Amino acid sequence: MNVRVLIDGIVRQTTILIAQLSTAAGVRAPLAHVADQVFLDLAREIEGQGIGRKVVADMFGLALRSYQKKVQRLTESATDTNRTLWQAVLEFLRDGSKTRSRIVERFHYDDDRDLGAVLNDLVSSGLVYCTGRGDGALYGLTSETDLHAVAADQDIRGVANLVWLQLFFEEVRTEADIANAFGLSLEAAAAAVALLLKDGRIHHGADGALEAKNVVIPLGATEGWEAAVIDHFRAAATAIAAKASRGVRSAASDEIGGTTLTFSVYPGHPNEPAVRALLRTIRAQASALWQETADYNGAHPVPEDSPKVIFYFGQMVLESAKDEAPPSSPTDTATDIEPEG
């Protein structure tokens, strides 16, 4: 298996996805933090697998000292040690608004790009407002009243759906976990939890921690789309990682893998109706089986650590070859990461 080719291909497709999401529906999402966040998250994940820092530094093509300094720079303010730059800037603004030049002066040991990314992030998150331009731009904390108004708005439902998903995967268990994971205040986290409890989508377990049995984003729902996309992407990424860890040889009996089929059909083609209805047909069959299983599990307790079968599927239609971002052959194709051995 050529790991580098695989990684390069996945990075390219992920980059294309991020680029398209960042400009979707005319939105211009801030991206200043993406590169640093990718490095930091990737470093943490690799270290979390038990790989030593010296080896991880070498994987990034960095000397150990350079790697350690970069990780420290991204996780801790160079001006205010033991706190993230994000936290330090927010704390600095608590006693009143400040001009950009004053903020730069206060955090003169920090990289200008890092500081700019933090300010953009704080503004885009709604925690901080900005008036004016250039060095004279004025930054200040958004009032508590305005923050509570935002939390009370429909956006809290989008947050609640993401929280629901995290609870289902047991990645958060308490309101404090939720606040930390999503960068929310405890009040906003409590509001999301209250909404989920009211809807009956989560409950308190025997130990008092929050739990969720099932996550369902109904077909046609206007809220929770983000959670559904993250769940689908997670399933595909997890399956690819699990398959890669087992080597390239596969057998027809494998239960881990995926298949991509590209059909070339046109108006009048005998198979066009069936091909275009493929997603609808599979969704109906899979949803019926899921509901039957969920009903049974609701009446019969599911043993802890029981196996979970994750089945993900999707479909898109390119009306013409020019609609596709990456170059592709217009002919029929079939790719399978679990071919017969």
C-alpha positions as CSV (number, residue, x, y, z in Angstrom):
1,M,0.0,0.0,0.0
2,N,1.4,3.4,-1.0
3,V,0.5,5.4,2.1
4,R,1.8,8.7,0.8
5,V,-0.3,8.5,-2.4
6,L,-3.4,7.6,-0.3
7,I,-2.8,10.5,2.1
8,D,-2.1,13.0,-0.7
9,G,-5.4,12.0,-2.4
10,I,-7.4,12.3,0.8
11,V,-5.9,15.7,1.6
12,R,-6.7,16.9,-1.9
13,Q,-10.3,15.8,-1.7
14,T,-10.7,17.2,1.8
15,T,-9.2,20.5,0.7
16,I,-11.7,20.7,-2.2
17,L,-14.5,19.9,0.2
18,I,-13.4,22.7,2.7
19,A,-13.1,25.2,-0.2
20,Q,-16.6,24.4,-1.4
21,L,-18.1,24.6,2.1
22,S,-16.3,27.9,2.8
23,T,-18.0,29.6,-0.1
24,A,-21.4,27.7,0.0
25,A,-24.5,29.8,-0.6
26,G,-22.4,33.0,-0.9
27,V,-20.9,32.6,2.6
28,R,-17.2,33.5,3.0
29,A,-16.1,31.5,6.0
30,P,-12.9,32.5,7.9
31,L,-10.1,30.1,7.2
32,A,-7.1,31.7,8.9
33,H,-7.1,29.1,11.6
34,V,-7.4,26.0,9.4
35,A,-3.8,25.2,8.7
36,D,-2.6,25.6,12.3
37,Q,-5.6,23.7,13.6
38,V,-4.9,20.8,11.2
39,F,-1.3,20.6,12.3
40,L,-2.2,20.7,16.0
41,D,-5.0,18.2,15.7
42,L,-3.0,15.9,13.6
43,A,0.0,16.1,16.0
44,R,-2.2,15.3,19.0
45,E,-3.9,12.4,17.2
46,I,-0.5,10.8,16.3
47,E,0.9,11.4,19.8
48,G,-2.3,9.9,21.2
49,Q,-1.5,6.7,19.4
50,G,1.6,6.3,21.5
51,I,4.1,7.7,19.0
52,G,7.0,9.7,20.6
53,R,7.4,13.4,20.0
54,K,10.8,12.9,18.3
55,V,9.2,10.6,15.8
56,V,6.2,12.8,15.2
57,A,8.5,15.8,14.7
58,D,10.4,13.8,12.0
59,M,7.1,12.9,10.3
60,F,6.4,16.6,9.9
61,G,10.0,17.2,8.7
62,L,10.8,19.3,11.8
63,A,13.6,19.1,14.4
64,L,12.3,18.1,17.8
65,R,12.8,21.6,19.3
66,S,11.1,23.3,16.3
67,Y,8.2,20.9,16.6
68,Q,7.8,21.6,20.3
69,K,8.0,25.3,19.8
70,K,5.3,25.2,17.1
71,V,3.0,23.1,19.3
72,Q,3.5,25.4,22.2
73,R,2.9,28.5,20.0
74,L,-0.4,27.1,18.8
75,T,-1.6,26.0,22.2
76,E,-0.3,28.7,24.5
77,S,0.1,32.4,24.2
78,A,3.7,33.4,24.0
79,T,2.9,36.6,25.9
80,D,0.7,35.0,28.6
81,T,2.1,31.5,29.4
82,N,-0.2,28.7,30.6
83,R,-3.1,30.1,28.7
84,T,-4.1,29.8,25.0
85,L,-3.8,33.0,23.0
86,W,-7.6,32.8,22.5
87,Q,-8.2,32.9,26.2
88,A,-5.6,35.6,26.8
89,V,-7.1,38.0,24.2
90,L,-10.6,37.4,25.6
91,E,-9.4,38.1,29.1
92,F,-7.6,41.2,27.9
93,L,-10.9,42.6,26.5
94,R,-12.9,42.0,29.6
95,D,-12.1,45.3,31.2
96,G,-13.1,47.3,28.1
97,S,-12.7,47.7,24.3
98,K,-9.2,48.0,22.8
99,T,-7.9,49.1,19.4
100,R,-6.1,46.6,17.2
101,S,-2.8,48.5,17.7
102,R,-3.2,48.2,21.5
103,I,-3.9,44.5,21.3
104,V,-0.8,44.0,19.0
105,E,1.3,45.9,21.5
106,R,0.0,43.8,24.5
107,F,0.7,40.5,22.7
108,H,3.9,41.6,21.0
109,Y,5.6,38.2,21.6
110,D,2.9,36.4,19.6
111,D,3.0,36.0,15.8
112,D,0.9,38.6,14.0
113,R,-0.8,36.0,11.9
114,D,-1.7,33.9,15.0
115,L,-3.1,37.0,16.7
116,G,-5.1,38.0,13.6
117,A,-6.5,34.5,13.3
118,V,-7.6,34.6,17.0
119,L,-9.3,38.0,16.6
120,N,-11.1,36.8,13.4
121,D,-12.2,33.7,15.2
122,L,-13.5,35.6,18.2
123,V,-15.4,38.0,16.0
124,S,-16.9,35.3,13.7
125,S,-18.0,33.3,16.8
126,G,-19.9,36.4,18.1
127,L,-18.0,36.6,21.3
128,V,-16.3,39.8,20.2
129,Y,-17.4,42.7,18.1
130,C,-15.2,44.9,15.8
131,T,-15.8,48.4,14.6
132,G,-13.5,50.2,12.1
133,R,-10.6,49.1,10.1
134,G,-6.8,48.8,10.3
135,D,-4.8,49.6,13.4
136,G,-7.6,51.8,14.7
137,A,-10.2,49.1,14.6
138,L,-11.9,48.7,17.9
139,Y,-12.5,45.3,19.5
140,G,-14.7,44.7,22.5
141,L,-16.6,41.9,24.2
142,T,-20.2,41.3,23.0
143,S,-22.6,42.1,25.8
144,E,-24.1,39.4,28.0
145,T,-27.5,40.4,26.8
146,D,-26.6,40.0,23.1
147,L,-24.9,36.6,23.8
148,H,-28.0,35.3,25.5
149,A,-30.1,36.5,22.6
150,V,-27.9,34.6,20.2
151,A,-28.0,31.5,22.4
152,A,-31.8,31.8,22.5
153,D,-32.1,32.0,18.7
154,Q,-32.5,29.1,16.4
155,D,-28.7,28.6,16.2
156,I,-29.0,26.8,19.6
157,R,-30.9,24.1,17.8
158,G,-28.0,23.6,15.4
159,V,-25.6,23.4,18.4
160,A,-28.0,20.9,20.1
161,N,-27.9,18.6,17.1
162,L,-24.1,18.5,17.2
163,V,-24.2,18.0,20.9
164,W,-26.6,15.1,20.4
165,L,-24.1,13.5,18.0
166,Q,-21.2,13.9,20.4
167,L,-23.2,12.4,23.2
168,F,-24.2,9.4,21.1
169,F,-20.5,8.7,20.4
170,E,-19.8,9.3,24.1
171,E,-17.2,12.0,23.3
172,V,-18.9,14.3,25.9
173,R,-20.7,13.4,29.1
174,T,-21.4,16.6,31.0
175,E,-22.4,20.2,30.3
176,A,-18.8,21.2,31.2
177,D,-17.6,18.7,28.5
178,I,-20.0,20.2,26.0
179,A,-18.9,23.8,26.8
180,N,-15.3,22.8,26.4
181,A,-15.8,20.8,23.2
182,F,-17.8,23.5,21.3
183,G,-16.3,26.6,22.9
184,L,-19.6,27.6,24.5
185,S,-20.4,29.2,27.8
186,L,-21.9,26.9,30.4
187,E,-25.2,28.7,30.0
188,A,-25.3,28.0,26.2
189,A,-24.3,24.4,26.8
190,A,-27.1,24.1,29.4
191,A,-29.6,25.6,26.9
192,A,-28.6,22.9,24.3
193,V,-28.9,20.2,26.9
194,A,-32.3,21.4,28.1
195,L,-33.6,21.4,24.6
196,L,-32.4,17.9,24.0
197,L,-33.9,16.7,27.3
198,K,-37.2,18.3,26.5
199,D,-37.3,16.6,23.1
200,G,-36.5,13.3,24.7
201,R,-33.4,12.8,22.6
202,I,-31.1,12.4,25.5
203,H,-31.4,11.4,29.2
204,H,-29.4,11.1,32.4
205,G,-27.7,7.7,32.9
206,A,-27.5,5.9,36.2
207,D,-24.3,7.7,37.0
208,G,-25.9,11.1,36.3
209,A,-24.0,11.6,33.0
210,L,-25.8,12.5,29.8
211,E,-26.5,9.8,27.4
212,A,-28.1,9.4,23.9
213,K,-29.3,6.1,22.5
214,N,-30.0,7.1,18.9
215,V,-29.4,10.1,16.6
216,V,-32.0,10.7,13.9
217,I,-31.9,13.7,11.6
218,P,-35.2,13.3,9.8
219,L,-35.4,13.4,6.0
220,G,-36.1,17.0,4.9
221,A,-35.1,18.5,8.3
222,T,-33.9,22.1,8.1
223,E,-31.9,21.8,11.3
224,G,-29.1,19.3,12.1
225,W,-27.8,19.1,8.6
226,E,-24.3,19.8,9.9
227,A,-24.5,16.9,12.3
228,A,-25.7,14.6,9.6
229,V,-22.8,15.6,7.3
230,I,-20.2,15.2,10.1
231,D,-21.7,11.7,10.9
232,H,-21.5,10.6,7.3
233,F,-17.9,12.0,6.9
234,R,-16.9,10.3,10.2
235,A,-18.3,7.0,9.0
236,A,-16.4,7.1,5.7
237,A,-13.2,8.2,7.3
238,T,-13.3,5.6,10.0
239,A,-14.0,2.8,7.5
240,I,-11.1,3.9,5.4
241,A,-8.8,4.1,8.4
242,A,-9.9,0.7,9.7
243,K,-9.4,-0.9,6.2
244,A,-6.0,0.7,5.8
245,S,-4.8,-0.6,9.2
246,R,-5.7,-4.2,8.1
247,G,-3.6,-4.0,5.0
248,V,-4.5,-4.0,1.3
249,R,-5.5,-7.6,1.0
250,S,-9.2,-8.2,1.3
251,A,-11.8,-11.0,1.0
252,A,-15.4,-11.0,-0.2
253,S,-16.5,-11.9,3.3
254,D,-15.0,-8.7,4.8
255,E,-17.4,-6.5,6.8
256,I,-15.3,-3.4,6.6
257,G,-14.9,-1.5,3.3
258,G,-16.7,0.5,0.7
259,T,-17.6,0.6,-3.0
260,T,-18.0,3.5,-5.4
261,L,-19.9,2.9,-8.7
262,T,-20.2,5.5,-11.4
263,F,-23.0,4.9,-13.9
264,S,-23.1,6.8,-17.2
265,V,-26.8,7.1,-18.2
266,Y,-28.7,9.5,-20.4
267,P,-32.3,10.3,-21.2
268,G,-33.7,7.3,-22.9
269,H,-31.2,4.9,-21.4
270,P,-33.0,1.7,-20.3
271,N,-31.4,1.8,-16.9
272,E,-31.7,5.6,-16.2
273,P,-34.8,5.4,-14.0
274,A,-33.4,2.6,-11.8
275,V,-30.0,4.2,-11.5
276,R,-31.4,7.6,-10.5
277,A,-33.8,5.9,-8.0
278,L,-30.9,4.0,-6.4
279,L,-30.5,6.2,-3.3
280,R,-34.2,6.4,-2.7
281,T,-34.5,2.6,-2.9
282,I,-31.6,1.9,-0.6
283,R,-32.6,4.6,1.9
284,A,-36.1,3.1,2.2
285,Q,-34.8,-0.4,2.7
286,A,-32.1,0.6,5.1
287,S,-34.4,2.9,7.1
288,A,-37.0,0.2,7.5
289,L,-34.4,-2.2,8.8
290,W,-32.9,0.5,11.1
291,Q,-36.4,1.2,12.6
292,E,-37.1,-2.5,13.1
293,T,-33.7,-2.8,14.9
294,A,-34.2,0.3,17.0
295,D,-37.7,-0.8,18.1
296,Y,-36.3,-4.2,19.2
297,N,-33.4,-2.5,21.1
298,G,-35.9,-0.2,22.8
299,A,-37.7,-3.2,24.2
300,H,-34.6,-5.3,25.0
301,P,-31.5,-3.7,26.7
302,V,-28.4,-3.7,24.4
303,P,-25.4,-5.2,26.1
304,E,-22.5,-2.8,26.8
305,D,-19.7,-2.9,24.2
306,S,-21.9,-4.7,21.7
307,P,-20.7,-4.5,18.1
308,K,-22.1,-1.7,15.9
309,V,-22.6,-2.1,12.2
310,I,-22.2,1.3,10.5
311,F,-23.7,1.5,7.0
312,Y,-23.2,4.7,5.1
313,F,-24.4,5.5,1.6
314,G,-24.7,8.5,-0.7
315,Q,-25.3,9.6,-4.3
316,M,-24.8,12.6,-6.5
317,V,-25.6,13.4,-10.1
318,L,-23.3,15.3,-12.4
319,E,-25.4,16.5,-15.3
320,S,-22.3,17.2,-17.3
321,A,-18.6,16.4,-17.0
322,K,-17.8,20.1,-16.3
323,D,-19.7,19.9,-13.1
324,E,-17.1,17.6,-11.5
325,A,-14.3,19.4,-9.6
326,P,-11.6,16.7,-10.0
327,P,-10.8,15.3,-13.5
328,S,-12.6,12.1,-14.2
329,S,-13.2,9.7,-17.1
330,P,-16.7,10.1,-18.5
331,T,-17.0,6.3,-18.8
332,D,-18.5,3.9,-16.3
333,T,-16.2,3.1,-13.3
334,A,-16.3,0.9,-10.3
335,T,-13.9,1.1,-7.3
336,D,-14.0,-1.1,-4.3
337,I,-11.8,-1.1,-1.2
338,E,-12.8,-4.6,-0.4
339,P,-12.4,-6.6,-3.7
340,E,-12.4,-10.4,-3.7
341,G,-9.0,-11.7,-2.6
